[in-house]
């Protein structure tokens, strides 16, 4: 039955009115995520693998072949992998907990807890049905509902029989907080209650509720898939962040292991506003960031997204404390606006659920480089979403011709167009660049200079030879800069060349908000049985707050979620997912000898890449405007405190100008999205 707008508004206002009469909800923080998977190996097998990984790193990676056998990274596939092994080998996680004997022997499941070197950080509980026959008879009660075989059956039945992220779990620190949340759900959203009462164990209280409605809140039925779990510890001396039914396991970490901490958890849903309203009713969460219709689009695929969350009172001026704090909860929520694209496909194929889990680390470049090195040497771990080199920068005639000072192009060329074109041709013919203009990252400055000097010495144009000899040092500098030119326009000299190349090599995304930086990377799909199936993935990020450059301690307060959520990277992620799908179709069609399908898929790849390239400078303009606005607003606060009226007026003009530029940028971006939506639609219609 279709639900009218009036019915939706009535249900929203009614629940909001009731919520306003209740006591304020208890505060929550991130606790853990719970994955339901097809199978697990024994803890002993995982510990044996951990020992090999530790030995591998302790011996400076010299014995990889002895420990893991010969590997060919080109043969690596992401499907049908044990996610626990992937986390151990790829990201230096360790098994630090396991389910007690009751779960395996009586309830028919096995579980492990996987964490990083800091057990208070990211915690991933993984559960599978046990290979043993459960001894639980119908007259016995289930001790741990969260580890019961029935819980796995329910999730699989509601999730197209797929593995996935089944539970998002939050810690409730206030005594009686779980009971208070139960009361709020009972009064406001009784359909979402999983049990008739809070589960009470020796060391904790646990409340589990269904996360989503199937459609609009209250008016539709519950979605039996994903759960939200709230855990209140009753015993202060209990193991750190223990979930009832887990026992500790000793773990040893390699010296290069980095800690990771929960940052945000992302859902794909039918009703974005319904989930937002539900979270506000029961948890007091409020929207923080909106990516509106028309801004986030890849070809015909369009989505809307809202980041909702709490308002943590946590403040610090310590970089390390800001990294570790998990009291600020962010939950981005996506819904599809078009009948094509990843979000639509995800919901159609497997239902509403968790798209990805994002965690933050202290040094993302090193974290990802280690992950890539480990995969190549051990044959286990993660691959990451491919990002076109054009996102970072490619060599063009304009880049050789013009000088770049402080990220801005000079007003007139310093190298002639003819000479620049000759250099471009020489670079491509000598293998310095590929056909798209991307410089080979394996070449040193000496390599590039040697190859280019040899070719330019034989240039048919004497004028070009003479100009090249006079300007060759500058030309070499500009060629090398092109490897990360787009990033340099954003970050200027705030990063070293080594850091820039580490970002490009490892396909890390970069965004700027005010004086803050956001580094992001996304793994390929996890828990995937067949290529092309929809499934979740992991995200890892590094937030570089504007005050971090002052050292570990500084007077300024570090902002929760500094660096934002990256409109540049959000769009790039969305586009890259679609590009990856189209590239898989190219490979499949080529393998099948289907020339027509291969050509069509390649055209889709080209269109998505063109959209990314066209959107990039627009996104840079938006980012620059946001930075200018943020800086001016900070200065405005100080000027108001000093009662400097002339400076206040000047800064207000700067703010107005930046806002105007930001609005214009958003309009350009929407126009760009609309253009490629039409082009992709035309391509699809021609195919049929």
C-alpha positions as CSV (number, residue, x, y, z in Angstrom):
1,X,0.0,0.0,0.0
2,X,1.4,3.4,-1.0
3,X,2.0,5.8,1.9
4,X,0.9,9.4,1.5
5,X,3.1,12.4,2.3
6,X,0.5,13.4,4.9
7,X,0.8,9.9,6.6
8,X,4.6,10.2,6.7
9,X,4.5,13.7,8.2
10,X,1.9,12.6,10.8
11,X,4.0,9.6,11.9
12,X,7.1,11.8,12.1
13,X,5.5,14.5,14.2
14,X,3.7,12.0,16.5
15,X,6.9,10.1,17.4
16,X,8.8,13.4,17.8
17,X,6.2,14.7,20.2
18,X,6.3,11.6,22.3
19,X,10.1,11.6,22.3
20,X,10.1,15.2,23.6
21,X,8.2,14.1,26.7
22,X,10.7,11.3,27.6
23,X,13.9,11.8,29.5
24,X,17.0,12.6,27.4
25,X,18.4,9.4,25.9
26,X,21.7,8.0,27.3
27,X,24.9,8.8,25.5
28,X,26.5,6.0,23.4
29,X,29.8,5.5,21.8
30,X,31.2,3.0,19.2
31,X,31.7,-0.5,20.5
32,X,32.0,-3.2,17.8
33,X,30.7,-4.6,14.5
34,X,29.5,-8.1,14.1
35,X,30.0,-10.1,10.9
36,X,28.1,-13.3,10.1
37,X,30.1,-15.5,7.7
38,X,29.9,-18.9,6.0
39,X,32.8,-20.5,7.9
40,X,35.6,-19.9,10.3
41,X,38.8,-21.9,10.9
42,X,40.0,-22.9,14.3
43,X,41.7,-20.3,16.6
44,X,44.8,-22.5,16.5
45,X,45.0,-22.1,12.7
46,X,44.6,-18.3,13.1
47,X,47.3,-18.2,15.8
48,X,49.7,-20.2,13.6
49,X,49.2,-17.7,10.8
50,X,49.8,-14.8,13.2
51,X,53.0,-16.4,14.3
52,X,54.2,-16.6,10.7
53,X,53.3,-13.0,10.1
54,X,55.2,-11.9,13.2
55,X,58.2,-14.0,12.1
56,X,57.9,-12.5,8.6
57,X,58.2,-8.9,10.0
58,X,60.8,-9.7,12.6
59,X,63.1,-11.0,9.9
60,X,62.6,-8.0,7.7
61,X,60.4,-9.9,5.2
62,X,63.3,-12.0,4.1
63,X,61.6,-15.4,4.6
64,X,58.2,-14.8,2.9
65,X,58.6,-17.6,0.3
66,X,59.7,-20.1,3.0
67,X,56.7,-19.1,5.2
68,X,54.0,-18.5,2.6
69,X,55.3,-20.1,-0.6
70,X,55.8,-18.3,-3.9
71,X,53.1,-15.7,-4.7
72,X,51.9,-14.0,-7.9
73,X,49.9,-10.9,-7.0
74,X,48.4,-10.9,-10.5
75,X,46.6,-14.1,-9.5
76,X,45.1,-12.6,-6.3
77,X,41.3,-12.7,-6.2
78,X,39.1,-11.1,-3.6
79,X,36.3,-13.7,-3.6
80,X,35.8,-16.6,-1.1
81,X,38.3,-15.4,1.3
82,X,38.4,-15.8,5.1
83,X,38.0,-12.2,6.4
84,X,39.8,-13.1,9.6
85,X,42.9,-14.2,7.6
86,X,42.6,-11.1,5.5
87,X,42.7,-8.9,8.6
88,X,45.6,-10.8,10.1
89,X,47.8,-10.8,7.1
90,X,46.7,-7.6,5.4
91,X,46.2,-5.1,8.2
92,X,48.0,-6.7,11.2
93,X,44.8,-7.4,13.2
94,X,44.9,-10.3,15.7
95,X,42.4,-12.7,17.2
96,X,42.1,-11.5,20.8
97,X,38.9,-13.3,21.8
98,X,36.8,-16.3,21.0
99,X,33.4,-17.7,22.0
100,X,33.2,-19.9,25.0
101,X,32.6,-23.6,24.8
102,X,28.8,-23.2,25.3
103,X,28.3,-21.4,22.0
104,X,30.2,-24.1,20.0
105,X,28.9,-27.1,21.8
106,X,25.3,-26.1,22.6
107,X,24.3,-23.3,20.2
108,X,26.1,-24.5,17.1
109,X,28.2,-21.4,16.3
110,X,31.9,-20.3,16.6
111,X,33.0,-16.7,17.1
112,X,36.2,-14.8,17.2
113,X,37.0,-11.2,18.2
114,X,39.6,-9.5,16.0
115,X,41.2,-6.3,17.0
116,X,44.3,-4.1,16.3
117,X,47.1,-3.5,18.7
118,X,44.9,-1.3,20.8
119,X,42.0,-3.5,22.1
120,X,40.0,-0.4,22.9
121,X,39.9,0.5,19.2
122,X,38.2,-1.3,16.3
123,X,36.6,-4.6,17.4
124,X,35.2,-7.0,14.8
125,X,33.3,-10.0,16.0
126,X,33.0,-12.7,13.4
127,X,30.5,-15.6,13.8
128,X,29.8,-18.7,11.7
129,X,27.9,-21.9,12.2
130,X,30.0,-24.5,13.9
131,X,31.1,-27.6,12.0
132,X,30.0,-29.5,15.1
133,X,26.4,-30.6,15.6
134,X,24.8,-28.3,18.2
135,X,23.7,-30.1,21.4
136,X,20.9,-27.6,22.1
137,X,17.5,-29.3,22.3
138,X,14.2,-27.6,22.0
139,X,13.6,-27.5,25.7
140,X,16.9,-25.6,26.4
141,X,17.1,-21.9,26.4
142,X,19.6,-19.9,24.3
143,X,22.2,-18.4,26.6
144,X,23.6,-15.9,24.2
145,X,21.1,-14.7,21.6
146,X,23.8,-12.8,19.8
147,X,25.7,-16.0,19.1
148,X,22.7,-18.3,18.4
149,X,22.4,-20.2,15.1
150,X,18.9,-18.7,14.9
151,X,20.4,-15.2,14.7
152,X,22.5,-16.3,11.7
153,X,19.5,-17.9,10.0
154,X,17.4,-14.8,10.5
155,X,20.1,-12.5,9.0
156,X,20.9,-14.8,6.0
157,X,17.1,-15.2,5.3
158,X,16.7,-11.4,5.2
159,X,20.0,-10.8,3.3
160,X,19.6,-12.9,0.2
161,X,21.5,-15.8,1.9
162,X,24.6,-13.6,1.9
163,X,27.4,-13.0,4.4
164,X,27.6,-9.5,5.8
165,X,27.8,-6.9,8.5
166,X,24.9,-8.1,10.7
167,X,25.2,-5.8,13.7
168,X,26.3,-2.3,14.7
169,X,27.1,-2.3,18.4
170,X,27.3,0.7,20.7
171,X,28.6,1.0,24.3
172,X,26.2,2.6,26.8
173,X,28.3,3.9,29.7
174,X,25.5,5.2,31.9
175,X,24.1,2.8,34.5
176,X,20.6,1.9,33.5
177,X,21.2,3.3,30.1
178,X,20.2,0.1,28.2
179,X,16.9,-0.1,30.2
180,X,16.2,3.5,29.3
181,X,16.8,2.8,25.6
182,X,14.5,-0.2,25.8
183,X,11.8,2.1,27.2
184,X,12.3,4.6,24.3
185,X,12.0,1.8,21.7
186,X,8.9,0.3,23.5
187,X,7.2,3.7,23.4
188,X,8.4,5.1,20.1
189,X,9.3,2.1,17.9
190,X,8.0,-1.1,19.4
191,X,8.1,-2.9,16.0
192,X,11.9,-2.7,16.1
193,X,12.3,-4.5,19.4
194,X,13.9,-7.9,18.9
195,X,13.2,-9.3,22.4
196,X,10.5,-8.7,24.9
197,X,13.2,-7.7,27.5
198,X,16.8,-6.6,27.9
199,X,19.2,-9.6,28.0
200,X,21.0,-9.6,31.4
201,X,24.2,-11.5,31.8
202,X,26.8,-11.7,34.7
203,X,28.9,-8.9,33.3
204,X,26.7,-6.9,30.9
205,X,23.2,-6.0,29.8
206,X,22.5,-6.3,26.1
207,X,19.6,-4.8,24.0
208,X,19.2,-5.7,20.4
209,X,16.8,-4.0,18.0
210,X,16.1,-4.1,14.3
211,X,17.9,-1.2,12.6
212,X,15.5,-0.3,9.8
213,X,11.9,-0.4,8.7
214,X,11.2,-1.8,5.3
215,X,10.0,1.5,4.2
216,X,8.8,4.6,6.0
217,X,9.2,4.6,9.8
218,X,6.3,3.3,11.9
219,X,4.0,2.9,8.9
220,X,5.8,0.0,7.4
221,X,7.0,-3.3,9.0
222,X,10.5,-3.9,10.4
223,X,13.4,-5.1,8.3
224,X,14.6,-8.4,9.8
225,X,18.2,-8.0,8.6
226,X,20.6,-5.6,10.3
227,X,20.5,-5.1,14.0
228,X,21.6,-2.3,16.4
229,X,23.1,-3.6,19.7
230,X,23.6,-1.7,22.9
231,X,25.9,-3.1,25.6
232,X,26.1,-1.8,29.2
233,X,29.0,-3.3,31.2
234,X,28.0,-4.3,34.7
235,X,31.5,-5.4,36.1
236,X,34.2,-2.7,36.0
237,X,36.9,-5.3,36.1
238,X,35.5,-7.3,33.2
239,X,37.8,-7.7,30.1
240,X,38.0,-4.6,27.9
241,X,34.9,-4.2,25.8
242,X,34.0,-7.9,26.2
243,X,30.7,-9.1,24.7
244,X,29.0,-11.7,26.9
245,X,30.1,-15.2,25.7
246,X,33.6,-14.1,24.6
247,X,36.7,-15.1,26.4
248,X,40.1,-13.5,26.0
249,X,42.9,-15.0,23.8
250,X,46.5,-14.0,24.1
251,X,47.9,-12.1,21.0
252,X,51.2,-10.9,19.9
253,X,51.5,-8.0,17.4
254,X,54.3,-7.3,14.9
255,X,56.4,-4.1,15.4
256,X,54.8,-2.3,12.5
257,X,51.2,-2.9,13.6
258,X,49.1,0.3,13.7
259,X,46.0,0.8,15.9
260,X,42.7,1.6,14.3
261,X,39.7,3.3,15.8
262,X,36.0,3.5,14.8
263,X,35.1,6.6,12.7
264,X,31.8,6.0,10.9
265,X,29.5,3.2,9.8
266,X,27.5,3.6,6.5
267,X,24.1,2.2,5.6
268,X,22.3,1.8,2.3
269,X,18.5,2.1,3.0
270,X,15.1,2.5,1.4
271,X,14.1,5.5,3.5
272,X,17.0,7.7,4.5
273,X,14.8,10.2,6.3
274,X,13.0,7.4,8.1
275,X,16.2,6.0,9.6
276,X,17.4,9.5,10.4
277,X,14.1,10.2,12.3
278,X,14.3,6.9,14.1
279,X,17.8,7.5,15.3
280,X,16.8,11.0,16.5
281,X,13.8,9.6,18.4
282,X,15.7,6.9,20.3
283,X,19.2,8.2,20.5
284,X,18.9,12.0,20.0
285,X,21.1,11.9,16.8
286,X,20.9,14.8,14.5
287,X,22.0,15.4,10.8
288,X,25.5,16.8,10.5
289,X,26.2,16.8,6.7
290,X,24.0,16.4,3.6
291,X,25.1,15.4,0.1
292,X,22.0,16.5,-1.8
293,X,20.4,15.2,-5.0
294,X,22.3,16.0,-8.2
295,X,25.7,16.4,-6.4
296,X,26.6,12.8,-6.0
297,X,26.1,11.1,-9.3
298,X,27.9,8.7,-11.6
299,X,26.4,8.6,-15.1
300,X,22.7,7.8,-14.6
301,X,23.2,6.7,-11.0
302,X,22.2,9.2,-8.4
303,X,22.0,9.1,-4.6
304,X,21.3,11.3,-1.6
305,X,23.3,10.9,1.6
306,X,23.1,12.3,5.1
307,X,25.6,11.9,7.9
308,X,23.8,11.8,11.2
309,X,25.2,11.3,14.7
310,X,25.5,12.4,18.3
311,X,27.2,15.6,19.6
312,X,30.0,14.3,21.8
313,X,31.2,16.6,24.5
314,X,34.7,15.2,24.2
315,X,37.3,18.0,23.6
316,X,41.1,17.7,23.6
317,X,44.2,19.4,22.4
318,X,46.1,16.2,22.2
319,X,46.5,14.5,18.7
320,X,46.8,11.0,20.2
321,X,43.7,11.5,22.3
322,X,41.7,12.8,19.3
323,X,42.7,9.7,17.3
324,X,41.6,7.3,20.0
325,X,38.3,8.9,21.1
326,X,35.3,6.9,19.9
327,X,32.6,8.9,21.6
328,X,31.7,10.8,18.5
329,X,29.4,8.6,16.5
330,X,28.8,9.3,12.8
331,X,26.4,7.2,10.7
332,X,26.2,8.2,7.0
333,X,23.0,7.0,5.4
334,X,22.5,6.5,1.6
335,X,19.4,6.1,-0.5
336,X,19.1,5.7,-4.2
337,X,17.4,8.2,-6.4
338,X,17.7,6.3,-9.7
339,X,17.0,2.7,-10.7
340,X,20.6,2.1,-11.6
341,X,23.9,2.3,-9.7
342,X,25.6,0.7,-6.7
343,X,23.2,1.8,-3.9
344,X,20.1,0.8,-5.9
345,X,21.8,-2.5,-6.9
346,X,22.8,-3.2,-3.3
347,X,19.3,-2.8,-2.0
348,X,17.7,-4.7,-4.9
349,X,20.1,-7.6,-4.7
350,X,20.6,-8.1,-0.9
351,X,18.3,-5.7,0.8
352,X,19.0,-2.8,3.2
353,X,22.2,-3.1,5.1
354,X,25.7,-1.9,6.0
355,X,27.6,-0.7,2.9
356,X,30.9,-0.2,4.7
357,X,32.8,0.2,8.0
358,X,35.2,3.1,8.3
359,X,38.1,3.2,10.7
360,X,40.9,5.8,11.2
361,X,44.6,5.3,11.7
362,X,47.5,7.6,12.5
363,X,49.5,7.1,9.3
364,X,47.4,5.9,6.4
365,X,50.1,6.0,3.7
366,X,52.3,3.6,5.7
367,X,49.2,1.5,6.7
368,X,48.2,1.0,3.1
369,X,51.8,0.5,1.8
370,X,52.2,-2.3,4.4
371,X,48.9,-3.8,3.4
372,X,49.9,-3.9,-0.3
373,X,53.4,-5.3,0.5
374,X,51.9,-8.0,2.8
375,X,49.4,-9.1,0.1
376,X,52.1,-9.4,-2.5
377,X,54.4,-11.4,-0.3
378,X,51.9,-13.6,1.6
379,X,49.2,-14.0,-0.9
380,X,46.6,-12.9,1.7
381,X,45.0,-9.6,2.6
382,X,43.1,-6.9,0.7
383,X,43.2,-5.1,-2.6
384,X,41.9,-1.6,-2.8
385,X,39.5,0.2,-5.0
386,X,41.3,1.4,-8.1
387,X,41.4,5.2,-8.7
388,X,42.2,6.5,-12.2
389,X,45.6,8.2,-12.4
390,X,43.8,11.3,-13.8
391,X,42.5,11.9,-10.2
392,X,46.0,12.6,-9.1
393,X,47.4,14.2,-12.3
394,X,48.6,13.5,-15.8
395,X,51.1,15.3,-18.0
396,X,49.6,17.9,-20.4
397,X,50.9,20.6,-22.7
398,X,49.5,23.2,-20.4
399,X,51.4,21.8,-17.4
400,X,54.7,21.9,-19.2
401,X,54.0,25.4,-20.6
402,X,53.0,27.3,-17.5
403,X,54.6,27.9,-14.1
404,X,52.8,26.9,-10.9
405,X,53.4,29.2,-7.9
406,X,51.5,28.5,-4.7
407,X,49.2,26.1,-6.6
408,X,48.2,28.8,-9.1
409,X,49.0,28.8,-12.9
410,X,51.1,31.7,-14.2
411,X,49.3,34.2,-16.5
412,X,51.5,33.5,-19.5
413,X,53.5,30.5,-20.7
414,X,57.2,30.2,-19.9
415,X,57.7,27.2,-22.3
416,X,56.4,27.5,-25.9
417,X,53.5,25.3,-27.0
418,X,55.6,23.8,-29.8
419,X,58.3,22.7,-27.4
420,X,55.8,21.5,-24.9
421,X,54.1,19.3,-27.5
422,X,57.5,17.9,-28.6
423,X,58.2,17.0,-24.9
424,X,54.8,15.3,-24.6
425,X,55.5,13.3,-27.7
426,X,59.0,12.3,-26.5
427,X,57.6,11.2,-23.1
428,X,55.0,8.9,-24.7
429,X,57.3,7.4,-27.2
430,X,60.1,6.7,-24.6
431,X,57.7,5.2,-22.1
432,X,58.0,8.0,-19.6
433,X,54.2,8.4,-19.8
434,X,51.4,6.1,-21.0
435,X,48.9,7.0,-23.7
436,X,46.8,8.9,-21.1
437,X,49.7,11.0,-19.9
438,X,50.4,9.3,-16.6
439,X,54.1,9.3,-15.7
440,X,55.6,5.9,-14.8
441,X,56.0,6.0,-11.0
442,X,58.9,3.5,-11.2
443,X,61.1,6.0,-13.0
444,X,63.5,8.3,-11.0
445,X,64.3,11.8,-12.0
446,X,67.6,10.6,-13.4
447,X,65.7,8.0,-15.5
448,X,63.3,10.6,-16.9
449,X,66.1,13.1,-17.7
450,X,68.2,10.5,-19.4
451,X,65.3,9.2,-21.6
452,X,64.1,12.7,-22.5
453,X,67.6,14.1,-23.2
454,X,68.3,11.3,-25.7
455,X,65.1,11.9,-27.7
456,X,65.1,15.7,-27.5
457,X,68.7,15.8,-28.8
458,X,67.3,14.4,-32.1
459,X,64.4,16.8,-32.3
460,X,63.8,17.9,-35.9
461,X,63.3,21.4,-34.7
462,X,66.5,23.4,-33.9
463,X,64.4,26.0,-32.1
464,X,62.9,23.4,-29.8
465,X,66.3,21.8,-29.2
466,X,67.7,25.1,-28.1
467,X,64.7,26.0,-25.9
468,X,64.8,22.5,-24.3
469,X,68.5,22.8,-23.4
470,X,67.8,26.2,-21.7
471,X,64.7,25.0,-19.9
472,X,65.3,21.3,-19.4
473,X,65.6,21.5,-15.5
474,X,62.3,23.3,-15.3
475,X,60.7,20.9,-17.8
476,X,61.9,17.9,-15.8
477,X,60.5,19.5,-12.6
478,X,57.1,20.0,-14.3
479,X,57.0,16.4,-15.6
480,X,57.7,15.0,-12.1
481,X,55.1,17.4,-10.6
482,X,52.5,16.1,-13.0
483,X,52.4,12.8,-11.1
484,X,50.5,14.5,-8.3
485,X,49.6,17.8,-9.9
486,X,45.9,17.9,-8.8
487,X,46.9,17.1,-5.2
488,X,49.6,19.7,-5.3
489,X,47.0,22.4,-6.2
490,X,45.2,21.4,-3.1
491,X,48.0,20.9,-0.6
492,X,51.0,22.9,-2.1
493,X,54.2,22.3,-0.2
494,X,52.5,20.9,2.9
495,X,53.5,17.3,1.9
496,X,56.9,16.0,0.8
497,X,57.4,14.4,-2.6
498,X,57.7,11.0,-0.9
499,X,54.3,11.5,0.8
500,X,52.7,12.6,-2.5
501,X,54.1,9.5,-4.3
502,X,53.0,7.2,-1.5
503,X,49.4,8.6,-1.9
504,X,49.5,8.1,-5.7
505,X,51.1,4.7,-5.6
506,X,48.6,3.4,-3.1
507,X,45.5,5.0,-4.6
508,X,44.7,7.1,-1.5
509,X,42.0,9.8,-1.8
510,X,42.7,13.3,-0.4
511,X,40.3,16.1,0.6
512,X,40.6,19.4,2.3
513,X,38.2,21.2,4.6
514,X,39.4,24.4,6.1
515,X,42.9,23.7,7.3
516,X,42.1,20.0,7.9
517,X,43.0,17.1,5.6
518,X,41.2,13.8,5.1
519,X,43.0,10.8,3.6
520,X,40.8,7.9,2.6
521,X,41.0,4.5,0.9
522,X,38.5,1.7,0.3
523,X,39.1,-2.0,0.1
524,X,37.6,-4.1,-2.6
525,X,34.5,-6.0,-1.6
526,X,34.7,-8.4,1.3
527,X,32.6,-11.4,2.1
528,X,32.0,-11.9,-1.6
529,X,31.5,-15.3,-3.1
530,X,31.1,-14.4,-6.8
531,X,32.6,-11.5,-8.8
532,X,30.1,-8.7,-9.3
533,X,27.9,-9.6,-6.4
534,X,27.0,-6.7,-4.1
535,X,28.7,-7.0,-0.7
536,X,30.2,-4.6,1.9
537,X,33.8,-3.2,2.1
538,X,36.1,-1.5,4.6
539,X,37.3,2.1,4.6
540,X,40.4,3.4,6.3
541,X,41.1,7.1,6.8
542,X,43.5,9.5,8.4
543,X,42.2,12.8,9.8
544,X,44.9,15.5,9.9
545,X,43.6,18.3,12.0
546,X,44.8,21.8,11.3
547,X,46.6,22.0,14.6
548,X,48.4,18.7,14.3
549,X,51.4,20.3,12.6
550,X,52.1,22.1,15.9
551,X,53.0,18.8,17.6
552,X,51.4,16.2,19.8
553,X,50.1,19.0,22.2
554,X,48.9,22.4,21.3
555,X,46.6,25.1,22.7
556,X,43.9,24.9,20.0
557,X,41.1,22.4,20.5
558,X,41.0,19.5,17.9
559,X,37.6,19.2,16.3
560,X,35.8,15.8,16.2
561,X,35.6,14.5,12.7
562,X,38.1,17.2,11.4
563,X,38.5,17.0,7.6
564,X,34.8,16.3,7.2
565,X,33.5,13.5,5.0
566,X,35.0,14.8,1.7
567,X,32.6,15.7,-1.1
568,X,35.5,15.2,-3.5
569,X,36.2,11.7,-2.2
570,X,32.5,10.9,-1.8
571,X,31.9,11.5,-5.5
572,X,35.2,9.8,-6.4
573,X,34.2,6.7,-4.4
574,X,30.8,6.6,-6.1
575,X,32.3,7.0,-9.6
576,X,35.1,4.5,-8.9
577,X,32.6,1.8,-7.8
578,X,30.8,2.3,-11.1
579,X,34.1,2.3,-13.1
580,X,35.2,-0.9,-11.4
581,X,31.9,-2.6,-12.3
582,X,32.3,-1.5,-15.9
583,X,35.9,-2.6,-16.0
584,X,34.9,-6.1,-14.7
585,X,32.4,-6.2,-17.5
586,X,35.2,-5.3,-20.0
587,X,37.3,-8.2,-18.8
588,X,34.3,-10.6,-18.8
589,X,33.2,-9.7,-22.3
590,X,36.8,-10.0,-23.6
591,X,37.2,-13.4,-22.0
592,X,33.8,-14.5,-23.6
593,X,34.8,-13.1,-27.0
594,X,31.8,-10.7,-26.9
595,X,33.2,-7.8,-28.9
596,X,30.0,-5.7,-28.8
597,X,29.6,-6.0,-25.0
598,X,33.3,-5.3,-24.6
599,X,33.1,-2.1,-26.6
600,X,29.9,-1.0,-24.7
601,X,31.6,-1.6,-21.3
602,X,34.7,0.3,-22.4
603,X,32.6,3.3,-23.4
604,X,31.0,3.2,-20.0
605,X,34.5,3.2,-18.4
606,X,35.5,6.1,-20.6
607,X,32.4,8.1,-19.7
608,X,32.8,7.6,-15.9
609,X,36.5,8.5,-16.2
610,X,35.6,11.6,-18.2
611,X,33.1,12.6,-15.6
612,X,35.7,12.2,-12.9
613,X,38.2,14.3,-14.8
614,X,35.7,17.1,-15.6
615,X,34.4,17.1,-12.0
616,X,37.9,17.3,-10.5
617,X,38.6,21.1,-11.1
618,X,35.1,21.9,-10.0
619,X,35.6,20.0,-6.8
620,X,38.9,21.9,-6.3
621,X,37.1,25.2,-6.6
622,X,34.4,24.1,-4.1
623,X,37.2,22.9,-1.7
624,X,39.1,26.2,-2.1
625,X,35.9,28.1,-1.4
626,X,35.1,26.0,1.7
627,X,38.7,26.6,2.9
628,X,38.5,30.3,2.4
629,X,35.1,30.4,4.1
630,X,36.4,28.4,7.1
631,X,39.5,30.6,7.5
632,X,37.5,33.8,7.3
633,X,35.0,32.6,9.8
634,X,37.8,31.7,12.3
635,X,39.3,35.2,11.8
636,X,35.9,36.8,12.1
637,X,35.4,35.4,15.6
638,X,38.7,36.9,16.7
639,X,37.9,40.2,15.0
640,X,34.5,40.4,16.8
641,X,36.2,39.7,20.2
642,X,38.6,42.6,19.5
643,X,35.8,44.9,18.4
644,X,37.7,45.6,15.1
645,X,34.7,46.8,13.0
646,X,36.7,47.4,9.8
647,X,38.2,43.9,9.9
648,X,34.8,42.4,10.7
649,X,33.3,44.1,7.6
650,X,36.3,42.9,5.4
651,X,36.0,39.3,6.7
652,X,32.3,39.3,6.2
653,X,32.8,40.3,2.5
654,X,35.3,37.4,2.2
655,X,32.8,35.0,3.7
656,X,30.1,36.2,1.3
657,X,32.4,35.9,-1.6
658,X,33.5,32.3,-0.6
659,X,29.8,31.3,-0.1
660,X,28.9,32.6,-3.5
661,X,31.8,30.7,-5.1
662,X,30.8,27.5,-3.2
663,X,27.2,27.8,-4.5
664,X,28.4,28.4,-8.0
665,X,30.7,25.4,-7.7
666,X,27.8,23.2,-6.6
667,X,25.7,24.4,-9.5
668,X,28.5,23.5,-11.9
669,X,28.9,20.1,-10.3
670,X,25.1,19.5,-10.7
671,X,25.3,20.6,-14.3
672,X,28.3,18.2,-14.9
673,X,26.4,15.3,-13.2
674,X,23.3,16.1,-15.4
675,X,25.4,16.1,-18.6
676,X,26.9,12.6,-17.9
677,X,23.5,11.2,-16.8
678,X,22.2,12.1,-20.2
679,X,25.3,10.7,-22.0
680,X,25.1,7.4,-20.1
681,X,21.3,7.2,-20.8
682,X,21.9,7.7,-24.5
683,X,24.6,5.0,-24.4
684,X,22.3,2.6,-22.7
685,X,19.4,3.3,-25.0
686,X,21.6,2.8,-28.1
687,X,22.7,-0.6,-26.7
688,X,19.1,-1.7,-26.6
